[in-house]
Amino acid sequence: MTRLPIDEVIPDLKTRLESANAAILLAEPGAGKTTRTPLELLQEPWLKGQGIVMLEPRRLAARSAAVYMAQQLGERVGETVGYRIRTESKVSSRTRITVVTEGILTRMLQHDPALVGIGLIIFDEYHERNLHADIGLALALQSQELLRDDLRPLIMSATLNAEPLVELLGGAAVIRSQGRAYPVETRYADAPAGAAPLEQRVTRAVRGALERHEGSLLVFLPGAKEIRRVERSLVPVVPSDVLVAPLYGALPAQQQQRAIAAAPPGKRKVVLATSIAESSLTIEGVTVVIDSGLRRTALFSARTGMSRLVTVRAARDSADQRRGRAGRTAPGVCYRLWSEAEDRLLPERTAPEMLEADLTPLALELAAWGASSPEELAWLDPPPAGPYRQAVRLLQQLGALDGEERITEHGRRMAELGLHPRLAHMLLKAAELGIERLACLLAALLEERDLLRGSAAVREDCDIRNRLSLLMNSEGTLHENGNPDHQVEDRDIQRILTMSRQYERRLGIEQRASSEASVGPGEDKWHLACGILISFAYPDRIAGRRADGRYILRNGRGAAFARKQHLSEASYLAIAEVDDEGTEGRILLAAPVKLADLTKHYSEHIKEERVSEWDEEAGTVRVRLRETLGAIVIKERPVQPVAEDFAQAILHAVTSQGVHILPWNDKARQLQARVLFLRRQNERWPDWSDAALADRAEVWLAPYIANFRKRSDLQTLSLLTILENELGWELRQELNAEAPTHLIVPSGSKILIHYDQGDVPYAAVRLQEVFGMMDTPRIGYGKVALIMHLLSPAGRPVQVTADLRSFWDNTYFEVKKDLKGRYPKHYWPDDPLQATATRRVRPK
């Protein structure tokens, strides 16, 4: 075999793994770590004939690595070296090195926590921080700790801060390989990244690079949509000897291989790729990289409980990985389509998926593993608490976890399917109804990008049933290069049907001859069943139509269609996709659902509530009985009010409109302000803000309105008395001591203390009345110096101070000159600290 840079450190790696139970291998791109390391370790004595599992973050890289290693052994893939990816498996009883992707390692560990027969788990390209890699490593480390002290994890990466991993792995050794990279020149754009549309900038850069450089080009773009746009822009303008080859995860394997293979003799290639080409792959003949500087990622919003795909700036570690692709086989050049000034602002590292993703799959895996919380496992970055709690609540709603957050039998069956918990729940519920084949097709459709990719089509047609029709009755609607209106491609249809059949096998459904037969019910029936199936997957996105045509989701968020369509008239929807921007989401994909189906399948969740509200115009109480599914009102009818309804209506008015509708006076507001002042000093004092009082109205206000029969009865309330009673005798004494209503000054006057202006209270007093007061009074447990507004005899401010001593020493004499001139008959002593305070013109 050809000598590779990684060969220099393999002996050291072997020694480390022989004496320790973990290691970290850092190797620059081109070192050969992915394809050489597993082969070199296979015959190590400590493996004792056991196998190796290598986790790759991308399917293309997994398949390519397995094929290449098999070729090095002179074998076909599936013999000594095999792979298992999402829709393919090529392994046999002879296989000792298995390259896997996504959740397959997790499934293996869940099925056999001891991983009998496996001696080494390799986590390749760990710097990508895939969620499944983090889950797999956490489970593997606990398996090693509790069951298999001879199980060895090996972390491999090109760009990674090793120190946190060393600590996580208990002081594991770090082996470094320098790789074999050729020099790469970096060139920046003159204008900022957003100066022109992306496809224009990329097309211009590609044409210029083809003229200036030899070799093939690798162009990094955020997603398949941008790749198609650039491809359409490039094909008519590049020379005839240049092939344009897309490369992204959803492409068939044959087209992916075409993109990474060497260009035919006399030809050059322009490979348009997503971040799939950042690592693990060497694309033959590439000497030029053009980087858009963008990546597509799914961000989970804990506020809305939804994920959305967003395009963001790539971080520096990602940009450096992309740049390195130009120097794998020869010296190269990298064109960055952003300015050098923008480059200095790039974040250093790509955020781990753990910190951005929907954590529902992780929460289900941990429950199936037997962990009661994430704290029981070791993580490089622990799951964020907010999104994790939201994931647990969704799993409880799906019936996967019980009230104690333990996995149910239904949840265990969901975990075994290896799908997102939402889709797994839908398949199992569909099996109970005998429509599992339709559910499998729907699950495969929901897992993939939208079949109707044209932006206009998506805006105008949000009915998922039309996508299903294309799948079930595609004859005459497909074209080899796609439909110009909807851009439906045969390869997309076939991929979804393949996935659907795979899900059927997981459910144990007997296979039928044709894909159409696998759907199950007839045309009319599946149209009716589609909505309830989507509701099983997205129970939080069941939506009811409002009077204005907008929708309210079960979770309380609003949603609406961007443009009117036939679905706009549906009374109830099950929404598969909705964006989470703003206060009201835009519905992207949905199906109508019948009320009869909702009442049948969600009867346990439908609550009956009695709602009492004041009718302002009629001056009386209106009472309705409502049946609700979350925030959706399914049915309501008026009923006659009873005594309790009047009080409930008042409480509802207070909580919805605010406590300002109550009869406040100055003394009640001052009491409120005094308590809030002390709460800022000591949190044991109650929160009496308007919002908190409105939220707790049922606790403190309800006893005083039990016999009210009309809105005007509110005016008889004494809020001062109610709030004083709420405090109790002891707290009132403490309140009077630490936040008194008045300040007694040397003249004998009682000066009102104002607590409602800012954080620090103040007292406004004539200057002559505080002669002899040496220091500023302090309140609030001695923490707060009272602000003194010192006034002239006419009551106008002459000085504001929180330090009386400093005022007497430094400022009084200047103030005195001015006041003596304006008020010559008044008393202005030379020594204010020894003078007699007075409320008169002069003291007696």
Solvent accessible surface area in square Angstrom, and as a share of the most:
residue,aa,sasa,rsa
1,M,139,0.62
2,T,99,0.57
3,R,160,0.58
4,L,24,0.12
5,P,28,0.17
6,I,0,0.00
7,D,15,0.08
8,E,120,0.54
9,V,22,0.12
10,I,6,0.03
11,P,81,0.51
12,D,60,0.31
13,L,0,0.00
14,K,50,0.21
15,T,85,0.50
16,R,106,0.39
17,L,0,0.00
18,E,106,0.47
19,S,98,0.63
20,A,41,0.32
21,N,66,0.34
22,A,3,0.02
23,A,0,0.00
24,I,0,0.00
25,L,0,0.00
26,L,15,0.07
27,A,1,0.01
28,E,71,0.32
29,P,24,0.15
30,G,15,0.14
31,A,1,0.01
32,G,17,0.17
33,K,13,0.06
34,T,12,0.07
35,T,26,0.15
36,R,15,0.05
37,T,0,0.00
38,P,0,0.00
39,L,20,0.10
40,E,50,0.23
41,L,0,0.00
42,L,9,0.04
43,Q,137,0.61
44,E,26,0.11
45,P,98,0.62
46,W,24,0.08
47,L,1,0.00
48,K,168,0.71
49,G,58,0.56
50,Q,35,0.16
51,G,8,0.08
52,I,0,0.00
53,V,0,0.00
54,M,0,0.00
55,L,7,0.04
56,E,0,0.00
57,P,26,0.17
58,R,58,0.21
59,R,76,0.28
60,L,1,0.01
61,A,3,0.02
62,A,0,0.00
63,R,28,0.10
64,S,23,0.15
65,A,5,0.04
66,A,0,0.00
67,V,52,0.30
68,Y,98,0.37
69,M,0,0.00
70,A,1,0.01
71,Q,115,0.51
72,Q,59,0.26
73,L,73,0.37
74,G,72,0.69
75,E,46,0.21
76,R,191,0.70
77,V,35,0.20
78,G,11,0.10
79,E,36,0.16
80,T,22,0.13
81,V,0,0.00
82,G,0,0.00
83,Y,5,0.02
84,R,84,0.31
85,I,8,0.04
86,R,51,0.19
87,T,49,0.28
88,E,56,0.25
89,S,71,0.46
90,K,98,0.41
91,V,62,0.36
92,S,57,0.37
93,S,123,0.80
94,R,140,0.51
95,T,25,0.15
96,R,57,0.21
97,I,0,0.00
98,T,19,0.11
99,V,0,0.00
100,V,0,0.00
101,T,1,0.00
102,E,52,0.23
103,G,16,0.15
104,I,24,0.12
105,L,2,0.01
106,T,2,0.01
107,R,54,0.20
108,M,34,0.15
109,L,0,0.00
110,Q,37,0.16
111,H,164,0.73
112,D,41,0.21
113,P,53,0.34
114,A,24,0.19
115,L,6,0.03
116,V,117,0.67
117,G,38,0.37
118,I,25,0.13
119,G,1,0.01
120,L,0,0.00
121,I,1,0.00
122,I,0,0.00
123,F,2,0.01
124,D,5,0.03
125,E,4,0.02
126,Y,5,0.02
127,H,21,0.09
128,E,41,0.18
129,R,22,0.08
130,N,37,0.19
131,L,11,0.06
132,H,59,0.26
133,A,10,0.08
134,D,4,0.02
135,I,1,0.00
136,G,0,0.00
137,L,3,0.02
138,A,1,0.01
139,L,0,0.00
140,A,2,0.01
141,L,19,0.09
142,Q,28,0.13
143,S,1,0.00
144,Q,21,0.09
145,E,135,0.60
146,L,123,0.61
147,L,102,0.51
148,R,28,0.10
149,D,115,0.60
150,D,60,0.31
151,L,2,0.01
152,R,27,0.10
153,P,2,0.01
154,L,0,0.00
155,I,0,0.00
156,M,0,0.00
157,S,0,0.00
158,A,16,0.13
159,T,37,0.22
160,L,28,0.14
161,N,78,0.40
162,A,7,0.06
163,E,135,0.61
164,P,57,0.36
165,L,0,0.00
166,V,40,0.23
167,E,145,0.65
168,L,38,0.19
169,L,15,0.07
170,G,71,0.69
171,G,56,0.54
172,A,11,0.08
173,A,21,0.17
174,V,46,0.26
175,I,4,0.02
176,R,147,0.53
177,S,6,0.04
178,Q,134,0.60
179,G,15,0.14
180,R,107,0.39
181,A,64,0.50
182,Y,83,0.32
183,P,100,0.63
184,V,18,0.11
185,E,91,0.41
186,T,41,0.24
187,R,84,0.31
188,Y,64,0.24
189,A,35,0.27
190,D,151,0.78
191,A,46,0.36
192,P,82,0.51
193,A,13,0.10
194,G,74,0.71
195,A,68,0.52
196,A,27,0.21
197,P,72,0.46
198,L,26,0.13
199,E,52,0.23
200,Q,97,0.43
201,R,32,0.12
202,V,0,0.00
203,T,16,0.09
204,R,149,0.55
205,A,18,0.14
206,V,0,0.00
207,R,114,0.42
208,G,12,0.12
209,A,0,0.00
210,L,14,0.07
211,E,145,0.65
212,R,141,0.52
213,H,37,0.17
214,E,146,0.65
215,G,25,0.24
216,S,5,0.03
217,L,0,0.00
218,L,1,0.01
219,V,0,0.00
220,F,0,0.00
221,L,0,0.00
222,P,6,0.04
223,G,6,0.06
224,A,16,0.12
225,K,93,0.39
226,E,19,0.08
227,I,0,0.00
228,R,31,0.11
229,R,96,0.35
230,V,1,0.01
231,E,47,0.21
232,R,140,0.51
233,S,40,0.26
234,L,0,0.00
235,V,85,0.49
236,P,104,0.65
237,V,61,0.35
238,V,21,0.12
239,P,74,0.46
240,S,108,0.70
241,D,57,0.30
242,V,10,0.06
243,L,51,0.25
244,V,16,0.09
245,A,1,0.01
246,P,18,0.11
247,L,0,0.00
248,Y,7,0.03
249,G,38,0.37
250,A,23,0.18
251,L,8,0.04
252,P,48,0.30
253,A,36,0.28
254,Q,155,0.69
255,Q,57,0.25
256,Q,7,0.03
257,Q,69,0.31
258,R,122,0.45
259,A,0,0.00
260,I,19,0.10
261,A,48,0.37
262,A,65,0.50
263,A,26,0.20
264,P,66,0.41
265,P,136,0.85
266,G,75,0.72
267,K,83,0.35
268,R,45,0.16
269,K,5,0.02
270,V,0,0.00
271,V,0,0.00
272,L,0,0.00
273,A,0,0.00
274,T,20,0.11
275,S,30,0.19
276,I,10,0.05
277,A,0,0.00
278,E,15,0.07
279,S,3,0.02
280,S,32,0.21
281,L,7,0.04
282,T,50,0.29
283,I,12,0.06
284,E,79,0.36
285,G,37,0.35
286,V,3,0.02
287,T,26,0.15
288,V,1,0.01
289,V,0,0.00
290,I,0,0.00
291,D,0,0.00
292,S,3,0.02
293,G,3,0.03
294,L,37,0.18
295,R,42,0.15
296,R,69,0.25
297,T,20,0.12
298,A,46,0.36
299,L,54,0.27
300,F,33,0.14
301,S,23,0.15
302,A,47,0.36
303,R,156,0.57
304,T,7,0.04
305,G,12,0.12
306,M,3,0.01
307,S,47,0.31
308,R,82,0.30
309,L,127,0.63
310,V,22,0.13
311,T,63,0.36
312,V,46,0.27
313,R,89,0.32
314,A,1,0.01
315,A,3,0.02
316,R,53,0.19
317,D,19,0.10
318,S,8,0.05
319,A,1,0.01
320,D,64,0.33
321,Q,5,0.02
322,R,1,0.00
323,R,75,0.27
324,G,16,0.16
325,R,11,0.04
326,A,0,0.00
327,G,0,0.00
328,R,37,0.14
329,T,61,0.35
330,A,31,0.24
331,P,84,0.53
332,G,14,0.13
333,V,7,0.04
334,C,0,0.00
335,Y,23,0.09
336,R,9,0.03
337,L,15,0.08
338,W,4,0.01
339,S,16,0.10
340,E,100,0.45
341,A,56,0.43
342,E,30,0.14
343,D,12,0.06
344,R,171,0.63
345,L,149,0.74
346,L,13,0.07
347,P,73,0.46
348,E,114,0.51
349,R,119,0.44
350,T,39,0.23
351,A,38,0.30
352,P,18,0.12
353,E,69,0.31
354,M,1,0.00
355,L,85,0.43
356,E,36,0.16
357,A,12,0.10
358,D,32,0.16
359,L,0,0.00
360,T,1,0.01
361,P,29,0.18
362,L,0,0.00
363,A,2,0.01
364,L,6,0.03
365,E,21,0.10
366,L,0,0.00
367,A,13,0.10
368,A,16,0.12
369,W,43,0.15
370,G,62,0.59
371,A,10,0.08
372,S,86,0.55
373,S,35,0.22
374,P,13,0.08
375,E,144,0.64
376,E,85,0.38
377,L,15,0.08
378,A,47,0.36
379,W,30,0.11
380,L,39,0.19
381,D,37,0.19
382,P,88,0.55
383,P,13,0.08
384,P,37,0.23
385,A,80,0.62
386,G,41,0.39
387,P,27,0.17
388,Y,22,0.08
389,R,99,0.36
390,Q,39,0.18
391,A,3,0.02
392,V,4,0.02
393,R,132,0.48
394,L,20,0.10
395,L,0,0.00
396,Q,60,0.27
397,Q,62,0.27
398,L,3,0.01
399,G,32,0.31
400,A,0,0.00
401,L,10,0.05
402,D,47,0.24
403,G,72,0.69
404,E,122,0.55
405,E,55,0.25
406,R,153,0.56
407,I,29,0.15
408,T,38,0.22
409,E,122,0.55
410,H,37,0.17
411,G,0,0.00
412,R,95,0.35
413,R,104,0.38
414,M,1,0.00
415,A,6,0.05
416,E,121,0.54
417,L,13,0.07
418,G,38,0.37
419,L,21,0.10
420,H,50,0.22
421,P,1,0.01
422,R,15,0.05
423,L,8,0.04
424,A,0,0.00
425,H,20,0.09
426,M,0,0.00
427,L,0,0.00
428,L,6,0.03
429,K,50,0.21
430,A,0,0.00
431,A,41,0.32
432,E,117,0.52
433,L,69,0.34
434,G,55,0.53
435,I,9,0.05
436,E,39,0.17
437,R,24,0.09
438,L,0,0.00
439,A,0,0.00
440,C,0,0.00
441,L,3,0.01
442,L,0,0.00
443,A,0,0.00
444,A,0,0.00
445,L,8,0.04
446,L,34,0.17
447,E,58,0.26
448,E,29,0.13
449,R,68,0.25
450,D,39,0.20
451,L,2,0.01
452,L,3,0.02
453,R,34,0.12
454,G,10,0.10
455,S,74,0.48
456,A,49,0.38
457,A,13,0.10
458,V,33,0.19
459,R,89,0.33
460,E,90,0.40
461,D,27,0.14
462,C,3,0.02
463,D,2,0.01
464,I,0,0.00
465,R,37,0.14
466,N,55,0.28
467,R,1,0.00
468,L,0,0.00
469,S,37,0.24
470,L,29,0.14
471,L,4,0.02
472,M,25,0.11
473,N,109,0.56
474,S,25,0.16
475,E,162,0.73
476,G,77,0.74
477,T,50,0.29
478,L,40,0.20
479,H,94,0.42
480,E,162,0.73
481,N,141,0.72
482,G,12,0.11
483,N,30,0.15
484,P,115,0.72
485,D,107,0.56
486,H,68,0.30
487,Q,51,0.23
488,V,2,0.01
489,E,21,0.09
490,D,59,0.31
491,R,65,0.24
492,D,2,0.01
493,I,1,0.01
494,Q,86,0.38
495,R,44,0.16
496,I,1,0.00
497,L,13,0.07
498,T,54,0.31
499,M,4,0.02
500,S,2,0.01
501,R,73,0.27
502,Q,24,0.11
503,Y,2,0.01
504,E,1,0.00
505,R,137,0.50
506,R,91,0.33
507,L,40,0.20
508,G,66,0.63
509,I,25,0.13
510,E,149,0.67
511,Q,82,0.37
512,R,122,0.44
513,A,115,0.89
514,S,50,0.32
515,S,24,0.16
516,E,93,0.41
517,A,37,0.29
518,S,7,0.05
519,V,5,0.03
520,G,37,0.36
521,P,22,0.14
522,G,48,0.46
523,E,105,0.47
524,D,114,0.59
525,K,115,0.49
526,W,3,0.01
527,H,53,0.24
528,L,103,0.51
529,A,13,0.10
530,C,0,0.00
531,G,0,0.00
532,I,6,0.03
533,L,0,0.00
534,I,0,0.00
535,S,0,0.00
536,F,3,0.01
537,A,0,0.00
538,Y,25,0.10
539,P,5,0.03
540,D,19,0.10
541,R,20,0.07
542,I,0,0.00
543,A,0,0.00
544,G,3,0.03
545,R,91,0.33
546,R,78,0.28
547,A,113,0.87
548,D,92,0.48
549,G,20,0.20
550,R,93,0.34
551,Y,0,0.00
552,I,28,0.14
553,L,2,0.01
554,R,23,0.08
555,N,69,0.35
556,G,38,0.36
557,R,31,0.11
558,G,9,0.09
559,A,0,0.00
560,A,21,0.16
561,F,28,0.12
562,A,58,0.45
563,R,114,0.42
564,K,159,0.68
565,Q,21,0.09
566,H,111,0.50
567,L,3,0.01
568,S,11,0.07
569,E,103,0.46
570,A,18,0.14
571,S,69,0.45
572,Y,27,0.10
573,L,0,0.00
574,A,0,0.00
575,I,0,0.00
576,A,6,0.05
577,E,80,0.36
578,V,7,0.04
579,D,29,0.15
580,D,5,0.02
581,E,102,0.46
582,G,49,0.47
583,T,124,0.72
584,E,59,0.27
585,G,3,0.03
586,R,90,0.33
587,I,1,0.00
588,L,29,0.15
589,L,15,0.07
590,A,0,0.00
591,A,0,0.00
592,P,34,0.22
593,V,10,0.06
594,K,93,0.39
595,L,65,0.32
596,A,69,0.53
597,D,24,0.13
598,L,1,0.01
599,T,52,0.30
600,K,141,0.60
601,H,45,0.20
602,Y,14,0.05
603,S,68,0.44
604,E,149,0.67
605,H,70,0.31
606,I,31,0.16
607,K,123,0.52
608,E,118,0.53
609,E,73,0.33
610,R,109,0.40
611,V,17,0.10
612,S,7,0.05
613,E,44,0.20
614,W,27,0.09
615,D,38,0.20
616,E,110,0.49
617,E,177,0.79
618,A,55,0.43
619,G,49,0.47
620,T,50,0.29
621,V,6,0.03
622,R,119,0.44
623,V,4,0.02
624,R,51,0.19
625,L,30,0.15
626,R,51,0.19
627,E,49,0.22
628,T,12,0.07
629,L,0,0.00
630,G,49,0.47
631,A,45,0.35
632,I,3,0.02
633,V,62,0.36
634,I,16,0.08
635,K,115,0.49
636,E,79,0.36
637,R,133,0.49
638,P,113,0.71
639,V,35,0.20
640,Q,149,0.66
641,P,46,0.29
642,V,75,0.43
643,A,46,0.35
644,E,118,0.53
645,D,3,0.02
646,F,32,0.13
647,A,14,0.11
648,Q,82,0.36
649,A,0,0.00
650,I,0,0.00
651,L,10,0.05
652,H,75,0.33
653,A,5,0.04
654,V,0,0.00
655,T,63,0.37
656,S,74,0.47
657,Q,88,0.39
658,G,18,0.17
659,V,1,0.01
660,H,120,0.54
661,I,30,0.15
662,L,7,0.03
663,P,31,0.20
664,W,42,0.15
665,N,84,0.43
666,D,126,0.65
667,K,140,0.59
668,A,0,0.00
669,R,78,0.28
670,Q,36,0.16
671,L,6,0.03
672,Q,13,0.06
673,A,13,0.10
674,R,14,0.05
675,V,0,0.00
676,L,41,0.20
677,F,0,0.00
678,L,0,0.00
679,R,73,0.26
680,R,112,0.41
681,Q,39,0.17
682,N,51,0.26
683,E,144,0.65
684,R,138,0.51
685,W,1,0.00
686,P,41,0.26
687,D,54,0.28
688,W,1,0.00
689,S,38,0.24
690,D,59,0.31
691,A,72,0.55
692,A,17,0.13
693,L,1,0.00
694,A,8,0.07
695,D,113,0.58
696,R,90,0.33
697,A,0,0.00
698,E,114,0.51
699,V,94,0.54
700,W,4,0.01
701,L,0,0.00
702,A,26,0.20
703,P,93,0.58
704,Y,85,0.32
705,I,0,0.00
706,A,57,0.44
707,N,127,0.65
708,F,26,0.11
709,R,106,0.39
710,K,110,0.47
711,R,61,0.22
712,S,64,0.42
713,D,25,0.13
714,L,1,0.01
715,Q,120,0.53
716,T,105,0.61
717,L,20,0.10
718,S,57,0.36
719,L,2,0.01
720,L,46,0.23
721,T,66,0.38
722,I,6,0.03
723,L,0,0.00
724,E,57,0.26
725,N,81,0.42
726,E,69,0.31
727,L,12,0.06
728,G,28,0.27
729,W,168,0.59
730,E,137,0.61
731,L,45,0.22
732,R,66,0.24
733,Q,77,0.34
734,E,44,0.20
735,L,4,0.02
736,N,82,0.42
737,A,73,0.57
738,E,39,0.18
739,A,0,0.00
740,P,33,0.21
741,T,43,0.25
742,H,66,0.29
743,L,24,0.12
744,I,118,0.60
745,V,4,0.02
746,P,64,0.40
747,S,19,0.12
748,G,44,0.42
749,S,14,0.09
750,K,135,0.57
751,I,24,0.12
752,L,78,0.39
753,I,1,0.01
754,H,56,0.25
755,Y,8,0.03
756,D,98,0.51
757,Q,112,0.50
758,G,60,0.57
759,D,97,0.51
760,V,57,0.32
761,P,1,0.01
762,Y,40,0.15
763,A,0,0.00
764,A,35,0.27
765,V,2,0.01
766,R,103,0.38
767,L,1,0.01
768,Q,7,0.03
769,E,11,0.05
770,V,0,0.00
771,F,1,0.01
772,G,30,0.28
773,M,25,0.11
774,M,93,0.41
775,D,86,0.45
776,T,19,0.11
777,P,28,0.17
778,R,137,0.50
779,I,15,0.07
780,G,0,0.00
781,Y,74,0.28
782,G,41,0.40
783,K,116,0.49
784,V,20,0.11
785,A,20,0.15
786,L,0,0.00
787,I,46,0.23
788,M,0,0.00
789,H,47,0.21
790,L,0,0.00
791,L,27,0.13
792,S,0,0.00
793,P,21,0.13
794,A,55,0.43
795,G,32,0.31
796,R,149,0.54
797,P,94,0.59
798,V,37,0.22
799,Q,55,0.24
800,V,81,0.47
801,T,19,0.11
802,A,48,0.38
803,D,73,0.38
804,L,0,0.00
805,R,90,0.33
806,S,43,0.28
807,F,4,0.02
808,W,5,0.02
809,D,83,0.43
810,N,107,0.55
811,T,43,0.25
812,Y,0,0.00
813,F,93,0.39
814,E,110,0.49
815,V,18,0.11
816,K,24,0.10
817,K,139,0.59
818,D,77,0.40
819,L,0,0.00
820,K,106,0.45
821,G,61,0.59
822,R,118,0.43
823,Y,37,0.14
824,P,93,0.58
825,K,160,0.68
826,H,36,0.16
827,Y,47,0.18
828,W,16,0.06
829,P,16,0.10
830,D,105,0.54
831,D,70,0.36
832,P,5,0.03
833,L,37,0.19
834,Q,146,0.65
835,A,16,0.12
836,T,85,0.49
837,A,17,0.13
838,T,8,0.05
839,R,160,0.58
840,R,141,0.51
841,V,69,0.40
842,R,128,0.47
843,P,40,0.25
844,K,208,0.88
